[in-house]
């Protein structure tokens, strides 16, 4: 099953390339992979593309191309994929309240858009595809999670009808990136210094992932996937009350209740996934239910071991936790260098 294909010497397209992940990932490619000939930024916002093109390290970079388009537009996606070897699919509508209020708009982007990317990759001779997913796709309770579960299923199943193409499609699943827009850490940091922090539940726990860790997992998936896997990182958890203490020591908290579609604890691998899940050194891998390759050989190659039958990967039952002081260190390193508590 090993292939001589080297994704670092071709052309790469990133959907949602002007988002937080897209910008950081493309900056990493520019810095560390000089063999890449062309990087296409595919997104629908001309202002974000303009701003990105005029900021370091992107300004003046001849390998960059900015391609306006929406993943909903199948013909435009197909055109953008001409001559592309590797695709990172990061485009999505992600805001849970907006998804609940505008359900079919989210379905058109997250589900139909995913299928457009898959069909374009099949038609244009793409070699490798990694789609970004979310913890909310595991046992989803909101529409956003449900659409991402559908997207995951589409990318996994597409390996079954690729024919003789040298094409592998996989998924990377993780939770909110530390400091990402709309997440809890920027929200807490933005609160006025009035001595009160609103929290939805005092029992709440969350996984902690930095943007650099997310990028590393995508790079790992590109280099190791056989097609159809879902890669899940091994990362620590934190308690929401510890985060509040890290940002505002001694601050009073006000419980405001769970928002619609919000979980108290995050889950990235359910017990139902356990029969198809293996543990390797840096992550877990959920193998496809209908693999097109030899499972035993794959497990030997990646040195993977099956997880217990009752295994699940939950932020509450996680074995690794961040302390208050470590949370402060991570906030300074990855969110706000000027932060002090």
Order of alpha helices (4+ residues) and beta strands (2+ residues): beta-alpha-beta-alpha-beta-alpha-beta-alpha-alpha-alpha-beta-alpha-beta-alpha-beta-beta-alpha-beta-beta-alpha-beta-beta-beta-beta-alpha-beta-beta-alpha
